[in-house]
Amino acid sequence: MRSLLVLVHRWSGLFIAGFLFISGLTGAVISWDHELDGWLNPHLTEAHSVGPALPPLELARQIEARHPTVQVGFVPLAVEPGHSLAFGVEPRVDPATGELFHPGFNQVFVDPVTGAELGRREWGAVWPIQKDNFISFLYVLHYSLHMPAFWGIDRWGVWLLGVVALVWTVDCFTGFYLTLPPAKTGPVGPAAPRKAWWQRWKLAWKVRWKNGAYKLNFDLHRAGSLWTWALLFIVAFTAFSLNLYREVFFPVMSLVSNVTPSPFDTRQPRPENQPLVPQLGYAQALDAARLEANQRGWAEPTGSVFYARSFGIYGVAFFQPEDDHGAGGVGHRTLYLDGQDGRILGEREPWKGTAADIFVQAQFPLHSGRILGLPGRILISLMGLVVAMLSVTGVYIWLKKRRARVKAGATAAVRSYPASTAYK
């Protein structure tokens, strides 16, 4: 049994090592995506005009007037002094070809007081990598590797890393089992006292810093995994659940527990070049959402609104301007409305619902560390470095053992070769 698990751990580890090295390093950085983006791009994120802010929907109209090949898909409504407003835009369909335009940007930054356009960028662009899109490049690299679309599907990288995360989740248990000391064999008695298993297991938690490179790497790999095992499992499992949410995680959760589906779980998305044109505008959707929120007793103001044109759904989030990520990183109270008739399709409230609903909501906050606020983000950032370290030490251990096996095999072959044949 142990020999089989050694093989499983070895080859699954080699399969996922390169992917985890990339995801670990990028994860350590993007834990601070908003802060780093603001530091790198103050020309986009800062606005210092003084005075009352213009209506965000008017600013959205101005953007579409300046750039007729795009339509605004996300409107920020919460204005903070000193900050710009970042509008999300999507390409329109070219009536001449039936395909999407290629405007070269998907975000527009606007001074909320003057309406002046501060800049545009392609969030998540692969090339060229500039400071404008560097953090978003790392963000997309972290969960999809920027794998290109083919056969009309653009989720190959997301699926691949989802499979990697699933293998990693299982390998967490395989690796943990292999840290346990094997049953001792051989004579037992006064001359060869047997230590208790826990006394032998204690060695697995220690690092020999001065016993050579191989033992140092081996101990860092084994002890580093043990000391951080719970966090490694959480990061691995949540990476799987986030990347394969629609394909695996949600269907399985629905089979074993009572999960409340969101409107996006009950609709199939339309092709990108066949978006659903809403019958309601943003203003009508906001009016309907505010009326519903008042009836529910929600005190927060509207903070943002988006239109998911592949699903024909409006989403209106309610939060204070300074509340960037909602309760514990799980997001904000949100109402979902049908883009055709404005009826309420569902809602999302942080940390409310069935036990399964709360478990589903917790996946991203756990993965990002935002569930614990600033300490959690620091912890997850450090865990990214730990994951990268474990990937490197694992490959190093395999290489050293492989070279030793090859050398031993060559030595055995020489010894077994008949001496007389050397003179023939």
ChimeraX attribute file (.defattr): number of C-alpha atoms within 10 A of each C-alpha:
attribute: neighborCount
match mode: 1-to-1
recipient: residues
	/A:1	5
	/A:2	11
	/A:3	9
	/A:4	9
	/A:5	15
	/A:6	15
	/A:7	11
	/A:8	15
	/A:9	22
	/A:10	18
	/A:11	13
	/A:12	17
	/A:13	22
	/A:14	15
	/A:15	14
	/A:16	18
	/A:17	23
	/A:18	15
	/A:19	19
	/A:20	26
	/A:21	20
	/A:22	19
	/A:23	24
	/A:24	24
	/A:25	21
	/A:26	23
	/A:27	28
	/A:28	24
	/A:29	20
	/A:30	24
	/A:31	24
	/A:32	16
	/A:33	17
	/A:34	14
	/A:35	11
	/A:36	14
	/A:37	19
	/A:38	15
	/A:39	13
	/A:40	17
	/A:41	15
	/A:42	13
	/A:43	14
	/A:44	23
	/A:45	21
	/A:46	19
	/A:47	22
	/A:48	12
	/A:49	16
	/A:50	11
	/A:51	10
	/A:52	10
	/A:53	16
	/A:54	14
	/A:55	13
	/A:56	21
	/A:57	15
	/A:58	10
	/A:59	23
	/A:60	23
	/A:61	13
	/A:62	14
	/A:63	22
	/A:64	14
	/A:65	12
	/A:66	10
	/A:67	13
	/A:68	11
	/A:69	17
	/A:70	22
	/A:71	19
	/A:72	21
	/A:73	20
	/A:74	21
	/A:75	22
	/A:76	20
	/A:77	23
	/A:78	18
	/A:79	19
	/A:80	14
	/A:81	16
	/A:82	13
	/A:83	19
	/A:84	27
	/A:85	27
	/A:86	21
	/A:87	22
	/A:88	20
	/A:89	23
	/A:90	20
	/A:91	22
	/A:92	21
	/A:93	19
	/A:94	13
	/A:95	9
	/A:96	6
	/A:97	8
	/A:98	11
	/A:99	14
	/A:100	17
	/A:101	16
	/A:102	14
	/A:103	15
	/A:104	12
	/A:105	18
	/A:106	21
	/A:107	20
	/A:108	21
	/A:109	24
	/A:110	26
	/A:111	24
	/A:112	28
	/A:113	21
	/A:114	15
	/A:115	21
	/A:116	15
	/A:117	18
	/A:118	17
	/A:119	16
	/A:120	17
	/A:121	15
	/A:122	18
	/A:123	19
	/A:124	20
	/A:125	20
	/A:126	19
	/A:127	10
	/A:128	10
	/A:129	14
	/A:130	12
	/A:131	13
	/A:132	23
	/A:133	21
	/A:134	21
	/A:135	23
	/A:136	21
	/A:137	24
	/A:138	25
	/A:139	22
	/A:140	20
	/A:141	20
	/A:142	24
	/A:143	22
	/A:144	21
	/A:145	20
	/A:146	20
	/A:147	15
	/A:148	12
	/A:149	11
	/A:150	9
	/A:151	5
	/A:152	7
	/A:153	8
	/A:154	14
	/A:155	15
	/A:156	16
	/A:157	20
	/A:158	22
	/A:159	18
	/A:160	18
	/A:161	23
	/A:162	25
	/A:163	17
	/A:164	21
	/A:165	26
	/A:166	20
	/A:167	19
	/A:168	27
	/A:169	20
	/A:170	15
	/A:171	21
	/A:172	20
	/A:173	13
	/A:174	18
	/A:175	21
	/A:176	13
	/A:177	14
	/A:178	16
	/A:179	17
	/A:180	15
	/A:181	16
	/A:182	12
	/A:183	6
	/A:184	10
	/A:185	7
	/A:186	7
	/A:187	10
	/A:188	10
	/A:189	8
	/A:190	7
	/A:191	7
	/A:192	9
	/A:193	9
	/A:194	15
	/A:195	10
	/A:196	9
	/A:197	13
	/A:198	11
	/A:199	11
	/A:200	13
	/A:201	15
	/A:202	13
	/A:203	16
	/A:204	23
	/A:205	15
	/A:206	15
	/A:207	18
	/A:208	14
	/A:209	12
	/A:210	8
	/A:211	9
	/A:212	9
	/A:213	13
	/A:214	14
	/A:215	15
	/A:216	16
	/A:217	23
	/A:218	20
	/A:219	20
	/A:220	23
	/A:221	23
	/A:222	23
	/A:223	19
	/A:224	20
	/A:225	23
	/A:226	19
	/A:227	13
	/A:228	13
	/A:229	16
	/A:230	12
	/A:231	17
	/A:232	21
	/A:233	19
	/A:234	15
	/A:235	25
	/A:236	23
	/A:237	22
	/A:238	26
	/A:239	26
	/A:240	25
	/A:241	22
	/A:242	20
	/A:243	23
	/A:244	20
	/A:245	19
	/A:246	13
	/A:247	11
	/A:248	14
	/A:249	16
	/A:250	18
	/A:251	13
	/A:252	12
	/A:253	16
	/A:254	13
	/A:255	9
	/A:256	9
	/A:257	12
	/A:258	13
	/A:259	19
	/A:260	16
	/A:261	12
	/A:262	13
	/A:263	17
	/A:264	17
	/A:265	13
	/A:266	9
	/A:267	12
	/A:268	10
	/A:269	16
	/A:270	13
	/A:271	12
	/A:272	15
	/A:273	15
	/A:274	15
	/A:275	16
	/A:276	19
	/A:277	13
	/A:278	18
	/A:279	12
	/A:280	16
	/A:281	14
	/A:282	20
	/A:283	11
	/A:284	13
	/A:285	24
	/A:286	22
	/A:287	12
	/A:288	17
	/A:289	26
	/A:290	19
	/A:291	10
	/A:292	14
	/A:293	20
	/A:294	11
	/A:295	9
	/A:296	9
	/A:297	8
	/A:298	13
	/A:299	11
	/A:300	16
	/A:301	15
	/A:302	21
	/A:303	22
	/A:304	20
	/A:305	23
	/A:306	20
	/A:307	25
	/A:308	17
	/A:309	20
	/A:310	18
	/A:311	19
	/A:312	20
	/A:313	23
	/A:314	30
	/A:315	23
	/A:316	26
	/A:317	26
	/A:318	25
	/A:319	22
	/A:320	17
	/A:321	17
	/A:322	11
	/A:323	14
	/A:324	14
	/A:325	14
	/A:326	17
	/A:327	17
	/A:328	19
	/A:329	21
	/A:330	21
	/A:331	21
	/A:332	23
	/A:333	20
	/A:334	23
	/A:335	23
	/A:336	25
	/A:337	25
	/A:338	21
	/A:339	25
	/A:340	15
	/A:341	11
	/A:342	21
	/A:343	13
	/A:344	18
	/A:345	15
	/A:346	16
	/A:347	15
	/A:348	19
	/A:349	16
	/A:350	18
	/A:351	17
	/A:352	10
	/A:353	15
	/A:354	13
	/A:355	13
	/A:356	16
	/A:357	19
	/A:358	16
	/A:359	13
	/A:360	21
	/A:361	20
	/A:362	19
	/A:363	21
	/A:364	20
	/A:365	21
	/A:366	23
	/A:367	23
	/A:368	25
	/A:369	22
	/A:370	24
	/A:371	19
	/A:372	15
	/A:373	15
	/A:374	13
	/A:375	12
	/A:376	19
	/A:377	22
	/A:378	17
	/A:379	17
	/A:380	26
	/A:381	22
	/A:382	17
	/A:383	20
	/A:384	24
	/A:385	19
	/A:386	22
	/A:387	25
	/A:388	23
	/A:389	20
	/A:390	23
	/A:391	22
	/A:392	17
	/A:393	20
	/A:394	21
	/A:395	17
	/A:396	17
	/A:397	17
	/A:398	16
	/A:399	12
	/A:400	12
	/A:401	13
	/A:402	12
	/A:403	11
	/A:404	12
	/A:405	12
	/A:406	12
	/A:407	12
	/A:408	12
	/A:409	11
	/A:410	11
	/A:411	11
	/A:412	11
	/A:413	11
	/A:414	11
	/A:415	9
	/A:416	8
	/A:417	10
	/A:418	9
	/A:419	10
	/A:420	7
	/A:421	7
	/A:422	7
	/A:423	5
	/A:424	5
